């Protein structure tokens, strides 16, 4: 399943992205500012802003 996570740079959003990716889901993290990515790695999580 492909997921889009809003608020992905926050504490809860980062965890949702981490657990969803570890379960094999495709994840796109929606963040307000591309400079603040919340520790997401482009290899694992797509970034949308």
C-alpha angles and dihedrals in degrees: 000000000000114000133195112203118199115204089025095155092063129088096264095038092054091053093047090052092047095049095042091051092047088053089056100258123139109244133200114188115211111207133172096225123031090209090063103056098158095237096303117152118220091223090063106026130034114227123221124183 
